Amino acid sequence: MHPRKQRHTTQRIYNRIRQEFSQHTIGRSTVGEYVLARKLELGLSHRQTFVPQSYEWGVEGQVDWYEAFADVMGERTKVHIFCMRSMASGASVPPRLSTGNPAGFPGST
């Protein structure tokens, strides 16, 4: 489905063709396809493709961890932050902070 402005433009072109060339029959969808093709040829329009993603509950998650600096009790301290969220619901677990160097953290020994 075209955005409202394009739908209006195509409809106006279709109405004008029917009015000026009433002896010829043409379908509204034919005009719409032609208008879209011409806009694409002229670089005036582009289509965006959206692929909705769906995940099964409890199967997929996203995890990020990183180092940052935070003021802890008035002292600048390096902290390790761990964030996780469910891909199905988008809900996130509150970030976990550590001032130690947890095993498996990038750069840990």
N, CA, C and O atoms as a GROMACS GRO file, in nm:
protein
  436
    1MET      N    1   0.084  -0.118   0.000
    1MET     CA    2   0.000   0.000   0.000
    1MET      C    3   0.089   0.125   0.000
    1MET      O    4   0.187   0.131   0.074
    2HIS      N    5   0.054   0.221  -0.081
    2HIS     CA    6   0.134   0.342  -0.093
    2HIS      C    7   0.103   0.438   0.020
    2HIS      O    8  -0.008   0.438   0.075
    3PRO      N    9   0.201   0.522   0.056
    3PRO     CA   10   0.170   0.628   0.152
    3PRO      C   11   0.058   0.716   0.097
    3PRO      O   12   0.037   0.722  -0.024
    4ARG      N   13  -0.014   0.783   0.184
    4ARG     CA   14  -0.132   0.860   0.147
    4ARG      C   15  -0.106   0.957   0.031
    4ARG      O   16  -0.188   0.963  -0.062
    5LYS      N   17   0.003   1.031   0.032
    5LYS     CA   18   0.030   1.129  -0.073
    5LYS      C   19   0.044   1.060  -0.209
    5LYS      O   20  -0.011   1.109  -0.308
    6GLN      N   21   0.116   0.948  -0.216
    6GLN     CA   22   0.131   0.877  -0.343
    6GLN      C   23  -0.002   0.820  -0.390
    6GLN      O   24  -0.032   0.821  -0.509
    7ARG      N   25  -0.082   0.770  -0.297
    7ARG     CA   26  -0.212   0.714  -0.332
    7ARG      C   27  -0.298   0.824  -0.395
    7ARG      O   28  -0.368   0.800  -0.493
    8HIS      N   29  -0.293   0.945  -0.338
    8HIS     CA   30  -0.370   1.058  -0.390
    8HIS      C   31  -0.320   1.095  -0.530
    8HIS      O   32  -0.400   1.118  -0.620
    9THR      N   33  -0.188   1.101  -0.549
    9THR     CA   34  -0.131   1.137  -0.678
    9THR      C   35  -0.172   1.035  -0.784
    9THR      O   36  -0.214   1.073  -0.894
   10THR      N   37  -0.160   0.908  -0.753
   10THR     CA   38  -0.199   0.804  -0.847
   10THR      C   39  -0.348   0.814  -0.879
   10THR      O   40  -0.387   0.798  -0.995
   11GLN      N   41  -0.430   0.839  -0.780
   11GLN     CA   42  -0.574   0.852  -0.800
   11GLN      C   43  -0.604   0.971  -0.892
   11GLN      O   44  -0.690   0.960  -0.979
   12ARG      N   45  -0.536   1.082  -0.873
   12ARG     CA   46  -0.559   1.200  -0.957
   12ARG      C   47  -0.519   1.171  -1.102
   12ARG      O   48  -0.589   1.212  -1.195
   13ILE      N   49  -0.408   1.102  -1.121
   13ILE     CA   50  -0.364   1.067  -1.257
   13ILE      C   51  -0.466   0.974  -1.322
   13ILE      O   52  -0.503   0.993  -1.437
   14TYR      N   53  -0.512   0.874  -1.246
   14TYR     CA   54  -0.612   0.780  -1.296
   14TYR      C   55  -0.740   0.854  -1.337
   14TYR      O   56  -0.794   0.830  -1.445
   15ASN      N   57  -0.788   0.944  -1.252
   15ASN     CA   58  -0.909   1.022  -1.283
   15ASN      C   59  -0.890   1.107  -1.408
   15ASN      O   60  -0.980   1.118  -1.490
   16ARG      N   61  -0.773   1.167  -1.422
   16ARG     CA   62  -0.746   1.252  -1.538
   16ARG      C   63  -0.743   1.170  -1.667
   16ARG      O   64  -0.796   1.212  -1.770
   17ILE      N   65  -0.681   1.053  -1.662
   17ILE     CA   66  -0.678   0.965  -1.781
   17ILE      C   67  -0.819   0.925  -1.819
   17ILE      O   68  -0.855   0.929  -1.937
   18ARG      N   69  -0.901   0.888  -1.722
   18ARG     CA   70  -1.039   0.848  -1.752
   18ARG      C   71  -1.118   0.964  -1.811
   18ARG      O   72  -1.203   0.945  -1.898
   19GLN      N   73  -1.089   1.084  -1.763
   19GLN     CA   74  -1.161   1.202  -1.812
   19GLN      C   75  -1.116   1.241  -1.952
   19GLN      O   76  -1.199   1.269  -2.039
   20GLU      N   77  -0.986   1.244  -1.976
   20GLU     CA   78  -0.932   1.291  -2.104
   20GLU      C   79  -0.935   1.184  -2.213
   20GLU      O   80  -0.939   1.217  -2.332
   21PHE      N   81  -0.932   1.057  -2.174
   21PHE     CA   82  -0.930   0.948  -2.272
   21PHE      C   83  -1.043   0.850  -2.238
   21PHE      O   84  -1.019   0.731  -2.218
   22SER      N   85  -1.164   0.901  -2.233
   22SER     CA   86  -1.277   0.819  -2.190
   22SER      C   87  -1.306   0.702  -2.285
   22SER      O   88  -1.372   0.606  -2.246
   23GLN      N   89  -1.256   0.710  -2.407
   23GLN     CA   90  -1.279   0.601  -2.502
   23GLN      C   91  -1.193   0.479  -2.471
   23GLN      O   92  -1.219   0.370  -2.523
   24HIS      N   93  -1.091   0.495  -2.386
   24HIS     CA   94  -1.002   0.384  -2.348
   24HIS      C   95  -1.033   0.340  -2.205
   24HIS      O   96  -1.065   0.421  -2.119
   25THR      N   97  -1.022   0.211  -2.183
   25THR     CA   98  -1.041   0.161  -2.047
   25THR      C   99  -0.905   0.126  -1.988
   25THR      O  100  -0.819   0.068  -2.055
   26ILE      N  101  -0.888   0.160  -1.865
   26ILE     CA  102  -0.763   0.132  -1.794
   26ILE      C  103  -0.797   0.111  -1.647
   26ILE      O  104  -0.885   0.177  -1.592
   27GLY      N  105  -0.727   0.020  -1.586
   27GLY     CA  106  -0.752  -0.008  -1.444
   27GLY      C  107  -0.671   0.082  -1.353
   27GLY      O  108  -0.560   0.124  -1.387
   28ARG      N  109  -0.726   0.109  -1.238
   28ARG     CA  110  -0.658   0.193  -1.138
   28ARG      C  111  -0.524   0.130  -1.097
   28ARG      O  112  -0.425   0.201  -1.078
   29SER      N  113  -0.522  -0.002  -1.083
   29SER     CA  114  -0.398  -0.069  -1.041
   29SER      C  115  -0.290  -0.058  -1.149
   29SER      O  116  -0.171  -0.051  -1.117
   30THR      N  117  -0.330  -0.056  -1.276
   30THR     CA  118  -0.233  -0.041  -1.385
   30THR      C  119  -0.165   0.095  -1.376
   30THR      O  120  -0.044   0.106  -1.393
   31VAL      N  121  -0.244   0.199  -1.350
   31VAL     CA  122  -0.188   0.333  -1.336
   31VAL      C  123  -0.094   0.336  -1.215
   31VAL      O  124   0.014   0.393  -1.223
   32GLY      N  125  -0.135   0.276  -1.104
   32GLY     CA  126  -0.052   0.274  -0.984
   32GLY      C  127   0.081   0.205  -1.006
   32GLY      O  128   0.185   0.253  -0.961
   33GLU      N  129   0.077   0.092  -1.077
   33GLU     CA  130   0.201   0.019  -1.106
   33GLU      C  131   0.293   0.102  -1.196
   33GLU      O  132   0.414   0.103  -1.178
   34TYR      N  133   0.233   0.170  -1.294
   34TYR     CA  134   0.313   0.253  -1.384
   34TYR      C  135   0.376   0.370  -1.308
   34TYR      O  136   0.495   0.399  -1.326
   35VAL      N  137   0.299   0.438  -1.226
   35VAL     CA  138   0.350   0.552  -1.150
   35VAL      C  139   0.466   0.507  -1.060
   35VAL      O  140   0.568   0.575  -1.053
   36LEU      N  141   0.450   0.396  -0.993
   36LEU     CA  142   0.556   0.346  -0.906
   36LEU      C  143   0.681   0.312  -0.987
   36LEU      O  144   0.792   0.347  -0.947
   37ALA      N  145   0.663   0.244  -1.100
   37ALA     CA  146   0.778   0.207  -1.185
   37ALA      C  147   0.852   0.332  -1.233
   37ALA      O  148   0.975   0.334  -1.233
   38ARG      N  149   0.778   0.433  -1.275
   38ARG     CA  150   0.842   0.557  -1.323
   38ARG      C  151   0.916   0.629  -1.211
   38ARG      O  152   1.027   0.679  -1.232
   39LYS      N  153   0.857   0.634  -1.093
   39LYS     CA  154   0.924   0.698  -0.980
   39LYS      C  155   1.054   0.625  -0.946
   39LYS      O  156   1.155   0.689  -0.916
   40LEU      N  157   1.051   0.493  -0.952
   40LEU     CA  158   1.173   0.416  -0.924
   40LEU      C  159   1.277   0.441  -1.033
   40LEU      O  160   1.395   0.458  -1.002
   41GLU      N  161   1.235   0.445  -1.160
   41GLU     CA  162   1.327   0.472  -1.271
   41GLU      C  163   1.392   0.609  -1.258
   41GLU      O  164   1.510   0.626  -1.288
   42LEU      N  165   1.314   0.707  -1.213
   42LEU     CA  166   1.362   0.844  -1.201
   42LEU      C  167   1.435   0.870  -1.069
   42LEU      O  168   1.487   0.979  -1.047
   43GLY      N  169   1.438   0.770  -0.983
   43GLY     CA  170   1.504   0.786  -0.853
   43GLY      C  171   1.428   0.875  -0.757
   43GLY      O  172   1.486   0.930  -0.663
   44LEU      N  173   1.298   0.890  -0.780
   44LEU     CA  174   1.217   0.978  -0.696
   44LEU      C  175   1.156   0.906  -0.577
   44LEU      O  176   1.102   0.968  -0.486
   45SER      N  177   1.163   0.777  -0.579
   45SER     CA  178   1.100   0.701  -0.473
   45SER      C  179   1.178   0.572  -0.453
   45SER      O  180   1.243   0.523  -0.545
   46HIS      N  181   1.171   0.520  -0.335
   46HIS     CA  182   1.231   0.389  -0.311
   46HIS      C  183   1.143   0.315  -0.211
   46HIS      O  184   1.077   0.375  -0.126
   47ARG      N  185   1.146   0.187  -0.223
   47ARG     CA  186   1.068   0.104  -0.132
   47ARG      C  187   1.158   0.057  -0.020
   47ARG      O  188   1.274   0.023  -0.041
   48GLN      N  189   1.104   0.058   0.099
   48GLN     CA  190   1.175   0.002   0.212
   48GLN      C  191   1.114  -0.133   0.244
   48GLN      O  192   0.992  -0.150   0.245
   49THR      N  193   1.200  -0.226   0.270
   49THR     CA  194   1.153  -0.359   0.304
   49THR      C  195   1.168  -0.379   0.453
   49THR      O  196   1.273  -0.353   0.510
   50PHE      N  197   1.063  -0.425   0.514
   50PHE     CA  198   1.064  -0.453   0.657
   50PHE      C  199   1.034  -0.600   0.677
   50PHE      O  200   0.930  -0.650   0.634
   51VAL      N  201   1.124  -0.669   0.741
   51VAL     CA  202   1.105  -0.810   0.768
   51VAL      C  203   1.085  -0.825   0.919
   51VAL      O  204   1.180  -0.814   0.995
   52PRO      N  205   0.961  -0.850   0.961
   52PRO     CA  206   0.939  -0.864   1.104
   52PRO      C  207   1.011  -0.989   1.156
   52PRO      O  208   1.010  -1.094   1.092
   53GLN      N  209   1.071  -0.974   1.269
   53GLN     CA  210   1.141  -1.086   1.329
   53GLN      C  211   1.058  -1.140   1.444
   53GLN      O  212   1.000  -1.064   1.521
   54SER      N  213   1.053  -1.269   1.453
   54SER     CA  214   0.981  -1.329   1.565
   54SER      C  215   1.068  -1.437   1.626
   54SER      O  216   1.139  -1.509   1.556
   55TYR      N  217   1.061  -1.447   1.755
   55TYR     CA  218   1.143  -1.541   1.829
   55TYR      C  219   1.054  -1.621   1.922
   55TYR      O  220   0.954  -1.571   1.974
   56GLU      N  221   1.092  -1.746   1.943
   56GLU     CA  222   1.019  -1.828   2.038
   56GLU      C  223   1.057  -1.783   2.179
   56GLU      O  224   1.171  -1.743   2.204
   57TRP      N  225   0.962  -1.792   2.270
   57TRP     CA  226   0.984  -1.751   2.408
   57TRP      C  227   1.092  -1.838   2.472
   57TRP      O  228   1.088  -1.961   2.463
   58GLY      N  229   1.187  -1.774   2.536
   58GLY     CA  230   1.291  -1.845   2.609
   58GLY      C  231   1.400  -1.905   2.524
   58GLY      O  232   1.484  -1.978   2.575
   59VAL      N  233   1.401  -1.876   2.392
   59VAL     CA  234   1.499  -1.939   2.304
   59VAL      C  235   1.613  -1.844   2.270
   59VAL      O  236   1.730  -1.884   2.272
   60GLU      N  237   1.582  -1.721   2.240
   60GLU     CA  238   1.683  -1.625   2.195
   60GLU      C  239   1.694  -1.509   2.294
   60GLU      O  240   1.596  -1.467   2.354
   61GLY      N  241   1.815  -1.460   2.310
   61GLY     CA  242   1.840  -1.344   2.395
   61GLY      C  243   1.957  -1.265   2.339
   61GLY      O  244   2.032  -1.314   2.255
   62GLN      N  245   1.970  -1.145   2.387
   62GLN     CA  246   2.081  -1.061   2.345
   62GLN      C  247   2.157  -1.020   2.470
   62GLN      O  248   2.097  -0.978   2.569
   63VAL      N  249   2.288  -1.034   2.466
   63VAL     CA  250   2.372  -1.003   2.581
   63VAL      C  251   2.480  -0.905   2.539
   63VAL      O  252   2.542  -0.922   2.434
   64ASP      N  253   2.500  -0.803   2.620
   64ASP     CA  254   2.608  -0.707   2.599
   64ASP      C  255   2.684  -0.692   2.729
   64ASP      O  256   2.625  -0.691   2.837
   65TRP      N  257   2.815  -0.681   2.719
   65TRP     CA  258   2.894  -0.648   2.836
   65TRP      C  259   3.004  -0.554   2.793
   65TRP      O  260   3.056  -0.563   2.682
   66TYR      N  261   3.038  -0.464   2.884
   66TYR     CA  262   3.137  -0.363   2.850
   66TYR      C  263   3.196  -0.303   2.977
   66TYR      O  264   3.144  -0.321   3.087
   67GLU      N  265   3.305  -0.232   2.959
   67GLU     CA  266   3.369  -0.161   3.069
   67GLU      C  267   3.327  -0.015   3.063
   67GLU      O  268   3.306   0.040   2.955
   68ALA      N  269   3.316   0.045   3.179
   68ALA     CA  270   3.284   0.188   3.188
   68ALA      C  271   3.346   0.240   3.317
   68ALA      O  272   3.397   0.164   3.399
   69PHE      N  273   3.342   0.369   3.334
   69PHE     CA  274   3.388   0.429   3.457
   69PHE      C  275   3.269   0.493   3.527
   69PHE      O  276   3.185   0.556   3.463
   70ALA      N  277   3.263   0.475   3.658
   70ALA     CA  278   3.154   0.531   3.738
   70ALA      C  279   3.213   0.588   3.866
   70ALA      O  280   3.316   0.541   3.915
   71ASP      N  281   3.148   0.687   3.919
   71ASP     CA  282   3.189   0.743   4.047
   71ASP      C  283   3.122   0.662   4.157
   71ASP      O  284   3.000   0.668   4.174
   72VAL      N  285   3.201   0.586   4.231
   72VAL     CA  286   3.152   0.501   4.340
   72VAL      C  287   3.209   0.558   4.469
   72VAL      O  288   3.330   0.559   4.490
   73MET      N  289   3.119   0.604   4.555
   73MET     CA  290   3.158   0.664   4.683
   73MET      C  291   3.263   0.773   4.663
   73MET      O  292   3.361   0.781   4.737
   74GLY      N  293   3.242   0.856   4.561
   74GLY     CA  294   3.329   0.970   4.535
   74GLY      C  295   3.459   0.936   4.464
   74GLY      O  296   3.542   1.024   4.443
   75GLU      N  297   3.478   0.811   4.425
   75GLU     CA  298   3.602   0.771   4.358
   75GLU      C  299   3.571   0.716   4.220
   75GLU      O  300   3.483   0.632   4.204
   76ARG      N  301   3.645   0.762   4.119
   76ARG     CA  302   3.628   0.713   3.982
   76ARG      C  303   3.677   0.569   3.977
   76ARG      O  304   3.793   0.540   4.007
   77THR      N  305   3.586   0.476   3.938
   77THR     CA  306   3.615   0.334   3.942
   77THR      C  307   3.578   0.269   3.809
   77THR      O  308   3.474   0.301   3.752
   78LYS      N  309   3.662   0.178   3.761
   78LYS     CA  310   3.629   0.102   3.641
   78LYS      C  311   3.527  -0.006   3.682
   78LYS      O  312   3.548  -0.079   3.778
   79VAL      N  313   3.416  -0.013   3.605
   79VAL     CA  314   3.314  -0.113   3.634
   79VAL      C  315   3.290  -0.196   3.509
   79VAL      O  316   3.316  -0.151   3.397
   80HIS      N  317   3.241  -0.316   3.530
   80HIS     CA  318   3.204  -0.404   3.420
   80HIS      C  319   3.052  -0.414   3.422
   80HIS      O  320   2.993  -0.443   3.526
   81ILE      N  321   2.990  -0.390   3.309
   81ILE     CA  322   2.844  -0.387   3.301
   81ILE      C  323   2.797  -0.502   3.212
   81ILE      O  324   2.850  -0.523   3.102
   82PHE      N  325   2.698  -0.575   3.260
   82PHE     CA  326   2.640  -0.689   3.190
   82PHE      C  327   2.492  -0.658   3.170
   82PHE      O  328   2.420  -0.632   3.266
   83CYS      N  329   2.446  -0.662   3.045
   83CYS     CA  330   2.305  -0.636   3.012
   83CYS      C  331   2.251  -0.753   2.932
   83CYS      O  332   2.322  -0.811   2.850
   84MET      N  333   2.125  -0.788   2.956
   84MET     CA  334   2.064  -0.898   2.883
   84MET      C  335   1.918  -0.865   2.856
   84MET      O  336   1.851  -0.805   2.940
   85ARG      N  337   1.868  -0.904   2.738
   85ARG     CA  338   1.726  -0.885   2.709
   85ARG      C  339   1.673  -1.002   2.628
   85ARG      O  340   1.746  -1.068   2.555
   86SER      N  341   1.544  -1.026   2.644
   86SER     CA  342   1.474  -1.131   2.570
   86SER      C  343   1.444  -1.082   2.431
   86SER      O  344   1.396  -0.969   2.414
   87MET      N  345   1.469  -1.163   2.329
   87MET     CA  346   1.437  -1.124   2.193
   87MET      C  347   1.286  -1.135   2.166
   87MET      O  348   1.233  -1.063   2.082
   88ALA      N  349   1.218  -1.224   2.237
   88ALA     CA  350   1.074  -1.243   2.214
   88ALA      C  351   0.994  -1.126   2.266
   88ALA      O  352   0.906  -1.075   2.196
   89SER      N  353   1.021  -1.083   2.388
   89SER     CA  354   0.940  -0.978   2.449
   89SER      C  355   1.007  -0.842   2.444
   89SER      O  356   0.941  -0.739   2.452
   90GLY      N  357   1.139  -0.842   2.429
   90GLY     CA  358   1.212  -0.716   2.434
   90GLY      C  359   1.239  -0.671   2.576
   90GLY      O  360   1.305  -0.570   2.598
   91ALA      N  361   1.188  -0.747   2.674
   91ALA     CA  362   1.209  -0.711   2.814
   91ALA      C  363   1.355  -0.730   2.849
   91ALA      O  364   1.420  -0.824   2.802
   92SER      N  365   1.406  -0.643   2.932
   92SER     CA  366   1.546  -0.654   2.970
   92SER      C  367   1.560  -0.682   3.119
   92SER      O  368   1.476  -0.645   3.201
   93VAL      N  369   1.670  -0.747   3.150
   93VAL     CA  370   1.708  -0.771   3.288
   93VAL      C  371   1.784  -0.647   3.333
   93VAL      O  372   1.866  -0.597   3.257
   94PRO      N  373   1.759  -0.596   3.453
   94PRO     CA  374   1.835  -0.478   3.495
   94PRO      C  375   1.986  -0.504   3.484
   94PRO      O  376   2.031  -0.614   3.517
   95PRO      N  377   2.063  -0.405   3.439
   95PRO     CA  378   2.207  -0.424   3.422
   95PRO      C  379   2.274  -0.464   3.554
   95PRO      O  380   2.232  -0.420   3.661
   96ARG      N  381   2.376  -0.546   3.545
   96ARG     CA  382   2.454  -0.588   3.661
   96ARG      C  383   2.589  -0.520   3.654
   96ARG      O  384   2.652  -0.516   3.548
   97LEU      N  385   2.634  -0.467   3.764
   97LEU     CA  386   2.763  -0.399   3.771
   97LEU      C  387   2.858  -0.480   3.856
   97LEU      O  388   2.817  -0.543   3.953
   98SER      N  389   2.985  -0.478   3.820
   98SER     CA  390   3.089  -0.543   3.898
   98SER      C  391   3.212  -0.456   3.894
   98SER      O  392   3.250  -0.407   3.788
   99THR      N  393   3.275  -0.437   4.011
   99THR     CA  394   3.400  -0.360   4.011
   99THR      C  395   3.519  -0.454   4.000
   99THR      O  396   3.633  -0.408   3.986
  100GLY      N  397   3.495  -0.584   4.006
  100GLY     CA  398   3.602  -0.682   3.988
  100GLY      C  399   3.621  -0.708   3.841
  100GLY      O  400   3.560  -0.640   3.758
  101ASN      N  401   3.703  -0.806   3.806
  101ASN     CA  402   3.723  -0.844   3.667
  101ASN      C  403   3.669  -0.985   3.649
  101ASN      O  404   3.743  -1.082   3.663
  102PRO      N  405   3.538  -0.998   3.617
  102PRO     CA  406   3.477  -1.129   3.612
  102PRO      C  407   3.540  -1.219   3.506
  102PRO      O  408   3.580  -1.172   3.400
  103ALA      N  409   3.549  -1.346   3.536
  103ALA     CA  410   3.605  -1.442   3.442
  103ALA      C  411   3.522  -1.441   3.314
  103ALA      O  412   3.399  -1.434   3.319
  104GLY      N  413   3.590  -1.448   3.202
  104GLY     CA  414   3.521  -1.449   3.075
  104GLY      C  415   3.493  -1.312   3.019
  104GLY      O  416   3.452  -1.299   2.903
  105PHE      N  417   3.516  -1.207   3.098
  105PHE     CA  418   3.496  -1.071   3.049
  105PHE      C  419   3.612  -1.035   2.957
  105PHE      O  420   3.726  -1.066   2.989
  106PRO      N  421   3.586  -0.971   2.844
  106PRO     CA  422   3.694  -0.936   2.753
  106PRO      C  423   3.807  -0.862   2.826
  106PRO      O  424   3.782  -0.766   2.900
  107GLY      N  425   3.926  -0.908   2.805
  107GLY     CA  426   4.042  -0.844   2.869
  107GLY      C  427   4.074  -0.904   3.005
  107GLY      O  428   4.172  -0.864   3.068
  108SER      N  429   3.990  -1.000   3.053
  108SER     CA  430   4.018  -1.060   3.184
  108SER      C  431   4.130  -1.162   3.171
  108SER      O  432   4.155  -1.214   3.062
  109THR      N  433   4.194  -1.188   3.279
  109THR     CA  434   4.303  -1.286   3.277
  109THR      C  435   4.263  -1.414   3.343
  109THR      O  436   4.342  -1.508   3.350
   0.00000   0.00000   0.00000
